[in-house]
Amino acid sequence: QVQLVESGGGLVQPGGSLRLSCAASRITFSNYAMSWYRQAPGRERELVATITSIGGRTTYADSVKGRFTISRDNAKNMVNLQMNNLKPEDTAAYYCNAQHSVMTRIEYWGQGTQVTVSS
């Protein structure tokens, strides 16, 4: 079945950087918009960043603009999230999402990777 597997989470000090990766399998990766969401304890899941299937256009939550960069490698079926200047409020479980660019009801989720920003 379809799998999205995240990696790269961990503990980092404020101001530090992490790079999250999501490897997709058993989908035609180039047909899917890819996104990163996050969910902190007691809070709703929020959209962090999206990159379109064609053209690679990116959008970001206001809270991460200028600090996070989403990118994709269609040859490797991977999407990455480079996170710089991390803040304690970035602490959350981060989830990879794939949404079909045409049949938007078709979407898949990864299992999540924890990011903790603390001194």
C-alpha positions in Angstrom: 0.0 0.0 0.0 1.0 3.7 -0.2 3.6 4.7 2.3 4.8 8.1 3.4 7.8 7.8 5.8 9.1 10.8 7.6 12.6 11.2 9.0 14.8 13.9 10.4 13.0 14.9 13.6 14.7 15.4 16.9 15.7 17.7 19.7 17.3 21.0 18.7 18.1 24.2 20.6 16.4 27.5 19.7 18.0 29.1 16.7 19.1 25.7 15.4 18.1 23.9 12.2 16.6 20.5 11.2 15.8 19.0 7.8 12.8 16.7 7.6 12.4 14.3 4.8 9.4 12.3 3.5 9.9 9.3 1.2 6.8 8.2 -0.7 6.2 4.8 -2.3 3.5 3.2 -4.4 2.2 6.5 -5.8 2.9 8.4 -8.9 4.7 11.1 -6.9 4.7 13.8 -9.6 0.8 13.7 -9.6 0.6 14.8 -6.0 0.9 18.1 -4.2 3.1 17.6 -1.1 2.6 19.3 2.2 3.9 19.4 5.7 1.5 19.7 8.6 2.3 19.9 12.3 0.4 19.3 15.5 1.4 20.4 19.0 -0.2 18.9 22.1 -3.6 20.3 22.7 -3.7 22.1 19.4 -5.3 21.4 16.0 -3.2 20.2 13.1 -2.0 23.1 11.0 -0.6 23.4 7.5 3.0 24.5 7.5 4.0 24.4 3.8 2.9 23.0 0.4 4.6 22.4 -2.9 2.6 21.8 -6.0 2.9 18.8 -8.2 3.7 20.7 -11.3 5.8 23.8 -11.3 6.8 23.4 -7.7 5.1 26.5 -6.4 5.4 26.8 -2.7 3.2 28.3 0.0 3.9 28.7 3.7 2.2 29.5 7.0 2.9 33.0 8.1 4.6 31.7 11.2 7.3 29.9 9.2 7.8 32.2 6.3 11.5 33.1 5.8 12.6 30.3 8.1 11.3 27.1 6.5 11.8 25.9 2.9 9.9 23.0 1.3 11.4 21.2 -1.7 10.7 18.1 -3.7 12.7 15.6 -5.8 10.3 13.9 -8.2 13.1 11.5 -9.3 13.6 10.2 -5.8 9.9 10.5 -4.6 10.9 12.7 -1.8 9.8 16.0 -0.2 12.0 17.9 2.3 11.4 20.6 4.8 14.4 22.7 5.8 13.8 24.4 9.1 16.1 27.2 10.2 16.1 29.5 13.1 13.8 27.2 15.0 11.8 28.5 17.9 10.2 26.7 20.9 6.8 27.3 19.3 7.8 25.1 16.4 7.8 22.1 18.7 5.2 19.6 17.3 4.8 16.4 15.5 5.3 17.0 11.8 3.4 15.1 9.3 3.9 14.6 5.5 0.8 14.7 3.3 0.3 13.8 -0.3 -2.8 15.1 -2.1 -3.7 14.2 -5.7 -3.5 17.3 -7.8 -6.7 16.5 -9.7 -8.7 14.0 -7.6 -8.2 16.0 -4.4 -10.1 13.6 -2.2 -7.2 11.1 -2.6 -4.7 11.9 0.0 -2.2 10.1 2.2 -0.5 10.8 5.5 2.7 9.7 7.1 3.1 8.6 10.7 4.8 11.8 11.8 8.1 12.8 13.2 8.6 14.7 16.5 10.5 18.0 16.5 11.3 19.5 19.9 12.9 22.9 20.2 14.3 23.5 23.7 17.3 24.7 25.5 
